Amino acid sequence: MKEIVAPDYLSPEQIELFDRLADKVVGLGFALPAVLFLETMRPMNFVGSQVMLFFQPMLRSWFTLREYDLIQQALERRETLGYMTDVIEAKDLEASRKERELKAQRKAEKRAKKDAKRKS
């Protein structure tokens, strides 16, 4: 996975939170839609961070109050969306690589079983 440098204004807690959020997005298979959404919304990220205050009661079911506040504060800076996009893309590449390796391993095992059957 490529090395991603977090903006210096993000706290370690925010970095860890964005990392977990990216894991969840990639795990659900939403990497591409998430990246497209983040890139599209980049010019309006400050407005979006303020809208988060309005939707706080509904979105609190996904995040603790502390996590929600950390995300909202980080999104006030334009660079945060670029960082989040980079994290999601890197994790998606890593997940795709692992999936290809697993698929190749399964194929090799299947081929080995087939060859063993032929020999017996």
C-alpha positions as MATLAB code, in Angstrom:
seq = 'MKEIVAPDYLSPEQIELFDRLADKVVGLGFALPAVLFLETMRPMNFVGSQVMLFFQPMLRSWFTLREYDLIQQALERRETLGYMTDVIEAKDLEASRKERELKAQRKAEKRAKKDAKRKS';
ca = [
       0.000    0.000    0.000;
       1.361    3.413   -0.895;
       2.379    5.687    1.944;
      -0.220    8.365    2.602;
       0.842   11.416    4.528;
      -1.909   12.835    6.690;
      -2.298   16.600    6.849;
      -0.484   17.966    9.893;
      -3.644   19.557   11.335;
      -5.299   16.143   11.844;
      -4.922   14.614   15.275;
      -3.877   10.959   15.637;
      -7.426   10.244   16.769;
      -8.858   11.781   13.583;
      -6.382    9.857   11.420;
      -7.374    6.585   13.095;
     -11.059    7.455   12.668;
     -10.647    8.172    8.948;
      -8.695    4.935    8.613;
     -11.553    2.942   10.174;
     -14.097    4.794    8.049;
     -12.115    3.946    4.894;
     -11.942    0.291    5.977;
     -15.716    0.241    6.361;
     -16.308    1.904    2.971;
     -13.968   -0.511    1.190;
     -15.377   -3.486    3.094;
     -18.884   -2.624    1.927;
     -17.672   -2.296   -1.671;
     -18.400    1.416   -1.908;
     -14.885    2.651   -2.674;
     -15.630    3.961   -6.165;
     -18.930    5.692   -5.283;
     -17.318    7.181   -2.165;
     -14.333    8.545   -4.097;
     -16.621   10.000   -6.783;
     -18.811   11.597   -4.119;
     -15.848   13.048   -2.213;
     -14.269   14.459   -5.366;
     -17.583   15.953   -6.478;
     -18.240   17.540   -3.103;
     -14.719   18.873   -2.553;
     -15.635   22.501   -3.413;
     -18.463   22.406   -0.866;
     -16.743   20.586    1.986;
     -17.040   23.482    4.463;
     -20.765   23.806    3.800;
     -21.033   20.033    4.153;
     -19.289   20.114    7.499;
     -21.795   22.682    8.695;
     -24.737   20.645    7.365;
     -23.418   17.781    9.491;
     -24.412   19.813   12.540;
     -28.016   19.750   11.317;
     -27.991   15.985   10.703;
     -26.137   15.180   13.928;
     -29.077   13.470   15.671;
     -29.552   11.000   12.798;
     -25.892   10.298   12.101;
     -25.074    9.736   15.762;
     -26.292    6.172   15.336;
     -23.138    5.467   13.277;
     -20.599    7.440   15.307;
     -20.046    8.368   18.918;
     -20.452   12.043   19.730;
     -16.655   12.436   19.970;
     -16.062   10.725   16.600;
     -18.778   12.795   14.978;
     -17.242   16.026   16.267;
     -13.782   14.945   15.076;
     -15.072   14.245   11.566;
     -17.036   17.488   11.434;
     -14.009   19.539   12.545;
     -11.692   17.827   10.086;
     -14.081   18.395    7.182;
     -13.879   22.131    7.706;
     -10.490   21.956    5.951;
     -10.526   21.362    2.196;
      -7.443   19.119    2.286;
      -9.284   16.546    4.399;
     -11.371   15.285    1.483;
      -8.234   14.716   -0.573;
      -6.701   12.785    2.303;
      -9.851   10.705    2.760;
      -9.969    9.952   -0.973;
      -6.323    8.838   -0.897;
      -6.951    6.562    2.087;
      -9.991    4.937    0.464;
      -8.166    4.431   -2.842;
      -5.119    2.900   -1.123;
      -7.239    0.533    0.947;
      -9.263   -0.438   -2.122;
      -6.076   -1.229   -4.050;
      -4.830   -3.338   -1.155;
      -8.152   -5.186   -0.909;
      -8.133   -5.824   -4.664;
      -4.579   -7.157   -4.499;
      -5.476   -9.517   -1.661;
      -8.565  -10.678   -3.531;
      -6.513  -11.436   -6.666;
      -3.958  -13.372   -4.585;
      -6.702  -15.377   -2.906;
      -8.320  -16.113   -6.256;
      -4.995  -17.267   -7.716;
      -4.380  -19.460   -4.662;
      -7.826  -21.070   -4.970;
      -7.265  -21.659   -8.670;
      -3.901  -23.315   -7.991;
      -5.452  -25.543   -5.318;
      -8.256  -26.525   -7.667;
      -5.753  -27.300  -10.417;
      -3.653  -29.385   -7.999;
      -6.716  -31.419   -6.970;
      -7.641  -31.950  -10.592;
      -4.090  -33.093  -11.431;
      -4.063  -35.436   -8.408;
      -7.320  -37.016   -9.584;
      -5.886  -37.583  -13.050;
      -2.790  -39.297  -11.666;
      -4.762  -41.705   -9.493;
];
